[in-house]
């Protein structure tokens, strides 16, 4: 009788393990597909953005140069302020 109960329990556990593997396998596969789709979309978007960066950088750098030429004192003050803040951030020691 104990041997029979043991066999039934073993069969039950084996069945549940099989069901769990099947369930997790489908879930893993679906999750993996979603992650792959997301990464594929992210790569496509990054390629589009990275293609536009050089053009936008030229526009921004041109505007900065114009501002600096028109406002040299303000530009110097801004640069000094940014330098001061960066210095504070990196010099903090606990």
HUVENKA-V833748 format. One line per field, one symbol per residue. ss: DSSP state (~ for helix, > for strand, _ for the rest). phi: phi as a letter, one per 40 degrees, with the letter a starting at -180 (. if undefined). A space follows every 50 residues. Layout:
BEGIN
ss->???
phi->???
END
This chain:
BEGIN
ss->_~~~~~~~~~~~~~~~~~~~~~~~~~~~~~~~~~~~~~~~~~~~~~~~~~ ~~~~~~~~~~~~~~~~~~~~_~~~~~~~~~~~~~~~~~~~~___
phi->.ccccccccccccccccccccccccccccccccccccccccccccccccc ccddccccccccccccccccbcccccccccccccccccccccbc
END
